[in-house]
């Protein structure tokens, strides 16, 4: 890489680790990502430093894991890439969302205060913290009862993963923590605050996760008061000013820049969401493309010139993903999580690689199985965290490889259902672009997505698409490009693989999909109380 080149750093904060890469802004080439595993990762069993077990559906994180990614990852990434730190002009980050934490007015996470460390609500709540489902249910009930128009932007339902259910959960369960916090922040905004010393909340997560609209603002105080009497100042912890994606948050704090070996003039972009930043990271800027980020879960993105308030999506926001267009979000809540569960509990001693190879030898439809991928609830289109997974058709002849294939097929069927929902409401989709760990490591899953959706699927030639997208926004904040579209055009990367639908497999899967749709509607809508009831019984027994 030429000495005269300029670089931008991209940092992708995931569920289990953070990844750091450097992007050459002249050639579009990126360094190999440096991965920093989190020490605590997902905290879902006991509060750190205590023997206090966490209740069901809790998922927390430790902010020390995030700062360690910066402190350990940037110097090592620079060293490995042999890049002169003086050539780095920008830095962008992306984060899981809605991962949120309570902080004091000087930006200190409440869990870092010894007085509050033993309070579970003082810790950051990870995106897949689902214990706020009762709060989400009440918000949905009251929104429907009052005919609140804002909820149409979110497909008619608020998710337990979002900001207000998690904030109200704190307000209801631990008023001391609620009063002690000065702000409730998306982790994406908090880490930028820590990097720069400048507090900037960006419009992206406010729009998708906090019910805010650049045109309409927040839902009314009266709505929140009707849902939760006494919770009559809903925005006092979440701010009221939000800046567009690609904006300059500030420069690196001088003391941090010195510690990292970088210039204090490095421009830091406002935060972003790991899935959304993957759209420019994958080189996509046009409508008609269904972008999937496939990892622990799946996040789906579509951009379109017009707003259509279709049911079942998890949000549509103007300028939410790319400027000048409406960004639509959907997704599936358990993918890598679900496959990991199978390997560690049912397929013990069998690796993902072995199971994938064995599953690839099975013909479409030959398992006799059908699964619903609701191991972590359903994100889209049902938005119901109390649903649970299903495998139909098991016999005493069923093998581990057949179950594994059925789980992979369930991912593809869930995607097809989401794509059908877009098309049925006037948003045609011509192709799929998939990125993330599973997109790179599981050719079988990619082929199943192509076969079951009936569309060509493309995998970009980038090991870390979210971090690449974050680096592009860092470059925009540094003034290297006029906007994100220009950054994408100047640094376009090639496609690694293209998966074409197999006509014979597609014919078989159409027959299976007919059954899938009926099972989906029955267990997800008309008789959802079956799965809800089982979950309640389990919770009652465990609590007794």
Helices and strands as residue ranges (DSSP letters): E 7-13, E 17-24, E 34-37, E 60-61, H 63-81, G 85-87, E 88-95, E 100-103, G 110-112, G 120-122, E 124-125, H 133-146, G 149-154, H 163-173, H 175-180, E 183-186, H 187-196, H 203-209, H 221-227, E 248-251, H 254-260, E 267-269, H 277-281, E 289-294, E 298-304, E 315-318, E 326-332, H 336-341, I 342-346, H 352-360, E 370-372, E 390-392, H 400-424, E 431-435, H 437-441, H 443-453, E 457-460, H 465-477, H 484-490, E 495-499, H 503-521, I 522-526, H 529-543
